[in-house]
């Protein structure tokens, strides 16, 4: 048994949850979580160093007791936690949030502020991966790739020479393509809806008309984003500049929902685009024709706005639009990456491709 220097009466401790429920409960529980994280990190280190099995009970208690002080330690220079903070500071938007999520997951597993990069090896990675068993495989892969990027950054900055991913493959699984069938797109475009659901449907159609634009980028548009009949914006995820010709179907929706602070008024109503995106996706899953009882029968109970991006690419391929044009339209690299640097892709090809996709999906015209 190890002392934590934290004391609680029977009334202040909940055996069912294993948590302190007395005065200043959040502070005390955070403190206990930090101590437990340090102890777990020390145990993992001892096992990696192959010392765990050789320690006596007294030696083990002495080694672990050093981790149970309630005083928060100073962040170790060059620690994984410190470098993670540097990387997060260099990111922005959704990418920064993803790295913060990874650091939070790491803190549940160990104390990154006291973790040296040289201690991370294949066994450590396997244990970290196993500790995230409550997450989907591809979600775990996101966190592991973020950690890999931080390791690469640490190497570039001369913090370490250790690269633990050299002989360790990050587990992943194929993602199911989320493509709305053509018949559902056409029903979605034609169904009669109340004002609120009509707005959700129109925003979804607009994402398709604008080559699968993401909601975060749609939310960032202003009246100044429209120049000479084209929509100009930088994708938040990559920083890449896009120039999309506004087709008549898109123009009609933009004019009908014209905003003040934003290009579209629906985003004027929310300080955070994520709040609207949640309402939008929930609303899309309810849209459908009304049954005999007057209630809507959903066209799709799984659809999200991101389906528009998958759908655009899928249907572009169906009508024989070249892969290079599809890749360029979505902002992906095409052909030889070095050659691509010297090529200014002909935007008229993307304009023509988008027109053909709209004609095929909405009107059935190839």
Backbone torsions as a table, in degrees:
resi	resn	phi	psi	omega
1	UNK	NA	139.0	-178.8
2	UNK	-114.6	140.5	177.3
3	UNK	-84.6	139.8	179.0
4	UNK	-110.4	-3.1	-175.1
5	UNK	64.9	17.4	176.5
6	UNK	-115.1	128.3	-175.9
7	UNK	-118.8	142.1	-179.8
8	UNK	-146.8	139.6	175.2
9	UNK	-77.8	170.7	179.0
10	UNK	-58.9	-35.9	-178.7
11	UNK	-71.8	-23.4	-176.9
12	UNK	-91.4	-1.9	-177.3
13	UNK	-120.5	130.1	178.8
14	UNK	-102.1	108.4	-178.0
15	UNK	-64.8	-34.2	-176.2
16	UNK	-63.0	-43.7	-178.2
17	UNK	-96.3	-13.6	-176.9
18	UNK	66.4	36.9	-176.3
19	UNK	-133.6	154.0	176.3
20	UNK	-78.3	134.3	-176.6
21	UNK	-123.9	13.1	-179.1
22	UNK	-86.5	-155.6	-178.6
23	UNK	-64.6	141.6	-178.3
24	UNK	55.8	43.5	-174.4
25	UNK	-58.7	-42.6	-177.1
26	UNK	-62.1	-44.9	-178.8
27	UNK	-62.9	-45.1	-177.9
28	UNK	-65.6	-42.9	-179.8
29	UNK	-67.5	-35.9	175.7
30	UNK	-63.8	-40.1	180.0
31	UNK	-64.3	-44.3	179.4
32	UNK	-65.2	-37.7	177.7
33	UNK	-63.7	-39.7	179.0
34	UNK	-64.3	-43.7	179.9
35	UNK	-63.9	-44.5	179.4
36	UNK	-61.4	-38.5	179.0
37	UNK	-63.2	-42.1	179.0
38	UNK	-63.8	-42.8	-179.5
39	UNK	-63.2	-44.8	179.0
40	UNK	-61.0	-41.0	178.1
41	UNK	-61.2	-42.9	-179.2
42	UNK	-65.4	-40.6	178.4
43	UNK	-61.2	-45.7	178.8
44	UNK	-60.8	-42.3	179.3
45	UNK	-61.2	-43.1	-179.2
46	UNK	-64.1	-36.9	179.2
47	UNK	-72.1	-40.3	177.8
48	UNK	-62.4	-39.4	179.8
49	UNK	-79.3	0.4	178.9
50	UNK	60.4	35.0	179.2
51	UNK	-106.1	-17.7	-172.9
52	UNK	-54.7	-50.5	-174.5
53	UNK	-71.2	-17.0	-174.9
54	UNK	-97.6	-5.2	-177.4
55	UNK	-84.7	141.6	172.4
56	UNK	-77.2	167.7	179.0
57	UNK	-58.7	-41.5	-179.9
58	UNK	-64.8	-43.8	179.6
59	UNK	-65.3	-40.4	-179.9
60	UNK	-64.0	-43.1	178.6
61	UNK	-62.8	-40.5	-179.5
62	UNK	-65.2	-41.3	-178.9
63	UNK	-66.3	-41.5	-177.0
64	UNK	-79.8	-28.8	-179.6
65	UNK	-62.9	-28.9	178.9
66	UNK	-64.6	-16.8	-178.1
67	UNK	-93.4	-7.7	-169.9
68	UNK	-99.1	6.2	177.0
69	UNK	-62.6	138.2	-179.5
70	UNK	-77.9	-6.4	176.3
71	UNK	-76.4	127.1	-179.6
72	UNK	-71.2	126.7	-177.5
73	UNK	-73.0	155.4	173.4
74	UNK	-70.3	146.9	179.6
75	UNK	-67.0	127.4	-177.3
76	UNK	-69.6	133.1	178.8
77	UNK	-61.0	131.3	179.3
78	UNK	75.6	12.5	179.8
79	UNK	-72.8	164.8	177.1
80	UNK	-59.6	-40.4	179.9
81	UNK	-62.7	-42.7	-179.4
82	UNK	-64.9	-44.4	-179.2
83	UNK	-68.8	-36.4	175.6
84	UNK	-57.3	-45.0	179.2
85	UNK	-60.9	-39.0	178.3
86	UNK	-63.1	-45.0	-179.2
87	UNK	-64.7	-43.5	178.6
88	UNK	-59.2	-39.5	178.9
89	UNK	-64.3	-22.2	-179.8
90	UNK	-89.8	-8.5	-179.1
91	UNK	-99.7	172.5	176.9
92	UNK	-148.4	163.3	174.9
93	UNK	60.4	-139.5	-175.4
94	UNK	-64.1	-33.5	179.9
95	UNK	-63.2	-42.8	178.0
96	UNK	-62.6	-39.6	179.4
97	UNK	-63.1	-38.9	179.7
98	UNK	-64.6	-40.5	178.6
99	UNK	-68.2	-35.8	175.8
100	UNK	-64.0	-39.9	177.0
101	UNK	-61.0	-41.2	178.5
102	UNK	-63.3	-42.5	179.0
103	UNK	-64.0	-36.6	176.8
104	UNK	-64.3	-42.2	177.1
105	UNK	-63.8	-36.9	179.5
106	UNK	-65.1	-37.4	-179.9
107	UNK	-68.8	-25.6	175.1
108	UNK	-71.8	-22.0	-176.4
109	UNK	-96.7	-37.7	-176.8
110	UNK	-156.3	-173.6	174.9
111	UNK	-106.4	95.0	-175.3
112	UNK	-63.8	-21.3	179.2
113	UNK	-71.5	-16.3	178.0
114	UNK	-116.5	14.6	-176.8
115	UNK	-102.9	123.8	177.2
116	UNK	-88.1	141.7	-179.9
117	UNK	-58.7	-32.0	-177.6
118	UNK	-67.5	-14.9	179.2
119	UNK	-85.0	-11.2	-178.8
120	UNK	-84.3	118.8	176.9
121	UNK	-136.3	-170.9	-176.4
122	UNK	-59.6	-43.8	-179.9
123	UNK	-62.3	-42.7	179.0
124	UNK	-61.0	-44.3	-179.8
125	UNK	-62.5	-40.9	179.5
126	UNK	-64.8	-38.8	178.4
127	UNK	-67.2	-41.9	178.7
128	UNK	-63.1	-42.5	178.5
129	UNK	-61.8	-43.1	179.4
130	UNK	-65.6	-32.8	179.5
131	UNK	-67.9	-15.1	178.6
132	UNK	-103.3	27.5	-175.9
133	UNK	-64.2	-14.9	177.7
134	UNK	-77.7	-8.7	-178.9
135	UNK	-101.5	157.1	174.3
136	UNK	-64.6	155.0	-176.2
137	UNK	-56.7	-45.6	-177.3
138	UNK	-72.0	-25.9	174.6
139	UNK	-70.4	-40.6	174.4
140	UNK	-59.5	-40.1	-178.4
141	UNK	-62.6	-36.0	177.7
142	UNK	-60.8	-47.2	-180.0
143	UNK	-64.2	-39.1	179.8
144	UNK	-69.1	-37.6	176.4
145	UNK	-66.6	-37.5	176.5
146	UNK	-62.9	-42.9	177.0
147	UNK	-62.5	-40.2	178.3
148	UNK	-61.2	-41.9	178.5
149	UNK	-63.5	-38.0	178.0
150	UNK	-67.0	-38.2	176.3
151	UNK	-63.2	-43.0	178.1
152	UNK	-62.5	-40.1	178.4
153	UNK	-63.2	-42.4	179.8
154	UNK	-62.5	-37.9	177.3
155	UNK	-65.6	-45.4	180.0
156	UNK	-61.5	-33.8	-178.1
157	UNK	-86.3	0.3	178.7
158	UNK	76.7	16.9	179.1
159	UNK	-74.6	-35.4	-177.6
160	UNK	-151.8	162.2	171.2
161	UNK	-110.8	-0.1	-176.2
162	UNK	-80.2	125.6	175.3
163	UNK	-124.0	91.6	-172.5
164	UNK	-70.4	-13.5	-176.9
165	UNK	-88.3	2.5	-174.2
166	UNK	-57.7	-43.0	-178.1
167	UNK	-119.6	24.8	-179.7
168	UNK	-128.2	122.7	-177.2
169	UNK	-92.4	130.3	178.1
170	UNK	-73.8	120.4	-178.7
171	UNK	-66.5	135.5	176.7
172	UNK	-143.1	169.3	172.9
173	UNK	-139.0	153.7	-178.9
174	UNK	-61.6	136.7	177.4
175	UNK	-87.8	131.6	177.7
176	UNK	-67.0	128.6	178.4
177	UNK	-65.7	126.5	-178.1
178	UNK	-100.7	86.9	-176.5
179	UNK	-118.3	126.5	177.1
180	UNK	-78.5	126.9	178.9
181	UNK	-57.5	148.8	-178.0
182	UNK	-54.3	-42.5	-177.8
183	UNK	-60.3	-36.9	179.4
184	UNK	-72.0	-38.3	175.6
185	UNK	-57.7	-45.8	-176.1
186	UNK	-68.7	-37.2	175.7
187	UNK	-66.1	-41.8	179.2
188	UNK	-59.5	-39.4	-177.5
189	UNK	-71.5	-27.4	-171.5
190	UNK	-104.0	-18.3	-174.5
191	UNK	-64.7	141.5	177.5
192	UNK	-82.0	131.9	-173.4
193	UNK	-137.5	158.8	172.0
194	UNK	-69.7	168.6	-172.7
195	UNK	-55.7	-45.8	-176.3
196	UNK	-66.3	-45.8	-179.9
197	UNK	-70.7	-30.1	175.7
198	UNK	-63.6	-37.0	177.5
199	UNK	-63.8	-45.1	179.5
200	UNK	-60.4	-44.7	179.0
201	UNK	-61.9	-42.5	-178.0
202	UNK	-67.0	-37.3	177.5
203	UNK	-65.5	-37.2	178.5
204	UNK	-65.8	-45.0	177.8
205	UNK	-62.8	-38.0	-179.3
206	UNK	-62.3	-38.4	178.6
207	UNK	-61.6	-35.3	176.4
208	UNK	-69.7	-46.1	-177.9
209	UNK	-62.0	-23.3	179.8
210	UNK	-104.3	37.1	173.6
211	UNK	59.4	44.3	174.7
212	UNK	69.6	34.9	179.7
213	UNK	-59.8	142.0	178.4
214	UNK	-78.5	153.3	-177.5
215	UNK	-61.8	-37.9	179.9
216	UNK	-60.4	-36.3	178.7
217	UNK	-77.4	-35.4	176.3
218	UNK	-61.9	-39.5	-179.1
219	UNK	-68.6	-26.6	-177.1
220	UNK	-85.0	-2.9	-177.7
221	UNK	-77.2	145.6	173.7
222	UNK	-127.3	179.0	177.9
223	UNK	-60.4	-29.3	179.8
224	UNK	-71.9	-10.6	-179.8
225	UNK	-75.1	-15.0	-179.9
226	UNK	-98.3	117.3	-178.4
227	UNK	-133.6	117.4	177.3
228	UNK	52.8	44.8	176.1
229	UNK	75.8	11.9	179.2
230	UNK	-124.5	150.9	177.1
231	UNK	-98.7	121.2	-179.2
232	UNK	-112.8	125.9	177.5
233	UNK	-160.3	161.8	173.6
234	UNK	-106.2	130.1	-179.9
235	UNK	-67.9	128.9	-175.3
236	UNK	-61.7	-32.8	-175.9
237	UNK	-70.9	-36.8	-173.1
238	UNK	-119.3	-16.7	-175.6
239	UNK	77.7	4.2	-178.1
240	UNK	-74.0	139.5	179.5
241	UNK	-81.6	131.1	177.9
242	UNK	-115.5	144.9	174.1
243	UNK	-134.3	107.4	-174.4
244	UNK	-117.9	127.1	176.3
245	UNK	-68.1	131.7	-178.8
246	UNK	-84.7	109.3	179.8
247	UNK	-75.8	159.5	-176.9
248	UNK	-52.9	-39.1	179.9
249	UNK	-63.1	-40.4	178.5
250	UNK	-70.8	-41.2	-179.1
251	UNK	-60.8	-40.5	-179.4
252	UNK	-62.3	-42.1	179.4
253	UNK	-68.3	-42.8	180.0
254	UNK	-60.8	-42.4	179.7
255	UNK	-67.8	-39.1	-177.2
256	UNK	-69.9	-30.1	-178.2
257	UNK	-113.2	30.1	-176.1
258	UNK	-57.5	129.9	-178.1
259	UNK	-104.2	-175.0	178.8
260	UNK	-107.6	-66.7	178.3
261	UNK	-73.0	-30.5	-179.6
262	UNK	-118.3	166.2	176.6
263	UNK	-62.2	-36.5	-177.7
264	UNK	-116.0	131.4	-171.9
265	UNK	-67.6	-21.9	179.3
266	UNK	-60.4	-29.2	-180.0
267	UNK	-84.2	-13.8	173.7
268	UNK	-68.0	-23.9	-174.8
269	UNK	-81.1	-11.8	-173.4
270	UNK	-128.5	139.1	174.8
271	UNK	-76.2	-31.1	-178.7
272	UNK	-120.3	121.8	-177.4
273	UNK	-59.6	-26.7	-177.9
274	UNK	-62.7	-32.9	178.8
275	UNK	-64.3	-44.2	178.4
276	UNK	-68.4	-39.6	-179.2
277	UNK	-59.8	-36.8	178.7
278	UNK	-66.5	-45.1	177.4
279	UNK	-62.8	-40.0	-179.1
280	UNK	-61.7	-49.8	-179.0
281	UNK	-66.0	-39.5	177.2
282	UNK	-63.5	-40.0	179.9
283	UNK	-67.3	-40.1	-179.5
284	UNK	-60.0	-35.5	-177.8
285	UNK	-74.8	-6.2	179.0
286	UNK	-105.2	-15.8	-174.3
287	UNK	-66.7	136.4	177.0
288	UNK	176.3	178.0	176.0
289	UNK	-72.3	153.8	-179.4
290	UNK	-87.3	136.5	178.6
291	UNK	-83.1	-172.8	-178.6
292	UNK	-61.5	-28.7	-179.8
293	UNK	-85.3	2.3	178.1
294	UNK	86.2	-4.3	-179.9
295	UNK	-90.7	146.8	179.2
296	UNK	-72.1	137.7	173.2
297	UNK	-101.4	110.6	-172.3
298	UNK	-55.4	137.2	173.7
299	UNK	-70.9	-39.7	176.6
300	UNK	-147.8	131.7	178.8
301	UNK	-96.3	4.1	-177.8
302	UNK	-117.7	-14.5	-170.5
303	UNK	-58.6	143.0	169.3
304	UNK	-133.9	166.8	-178.8
305	UNK	-61.5	-26.6	-178.1
306	UNK	-68.1	-18.8	177.6
307	UNK	-59.8	-28.5	-178.3
308	UNK	-61.3	-36.9	-179.2
309	UNK	-68.9	-46.5	176.0
310	UNK	-61.2	-43.6	-176.4
311	UNK	-64.0	-42.8	-179.4
312	UNK	-57.7	-47.4	-178.3
313	UNK	-64.6	-42.2	-178.1
314	UNK	-64.1	-46.2	-177.1
315	UNK	-75.0	-26.7	173.1
316	UNK	-63.1	-41.9	178.3
317	UNK	-66.6	-36.3	-179.1
318	UNK	-61.4	-34.3	-178.2
319	UNK	-99.5	23.9	169.8
320	UNK	66.2	31.5	171.2
321	UNK	-75.8	131.6	-176.3
322	UNK	-55.9	145.6	-179.2
323	UNK	-59.7	-36.6	179.7
324	UNK	-60.9	-40.5	179.7
325	UNK	-67.9	-41.9	177.8
326	UNK	-61.5	-46.0	-179.7
327	UNK	-61.0	-44.3	-179.9
328	UNK	-66.0	-38.9	179.6
329	UNK	-62.5	-36.0	-178.8
330	UNK	-88.0	-4.0	178.8
331	UNK	85.4	18.1	178.5
332	UNK	-93.5	159.0	175.3
333	UNK	-71.0	148.4	177.7
334	UNK	-134.4	148.8	177.8
335	UNK	60.7	-144.3	179.0
336	UNK	-78.5	124.7	-174.3
337	UNK	-62.4	-37.6	-179.3
338	UNK	-69.1	-43.7	178.7
339	UNK	-60.5	-37.5	-176.3
340	UNK	-61.2	-27.7	179.8
341	UNK	-61.8	-32.7	-174.6
342	UNK	-93.5	1.7	-176.1
343	UNK	-109.2	123.5	169.6
344	UNK	-93.7	104.8	-171.6
345	UNK	-64.1	139.4	-179.5
346	UNK	-69.2	108.0	-176.3
347	UNK	-65.4	-21.1	179.2
348	UNK	-63.9	-28.5	177.4
349	UNK	-67.4	-39.9	178.2
350	UNK	-69.7	-40.1	177.7
351	UNK	-58.7	-45.9	-179.2
352	UNK	-65.9	-39.3	-179.9
353	UNK	-64.2	-43.5	-179.9
354	UNK	-63.5	-40.2	178.2
355	UNK	-61.9	-42.2	-179.5
356	UNK	-66.7	-38.8	179.1
357	UNK	-64.0	-44.9	179.3
358	UNK	-61.2	-45.4	179.9
359	UNK	-61.0	-39.1	-178.0
360	UNK	-72.7	-47.8	-175.0
361	UNK	-69.9	-45.4	-172.5
362	UNK	-88.7	-39.5	-172.6
363	UNK	-110.6	-8.3	-179.4
364	UNK	74.2	20.4	-179.0
365	UNK	-100.8	120.8	178.8
366	UNK	-78.5	NA	NA
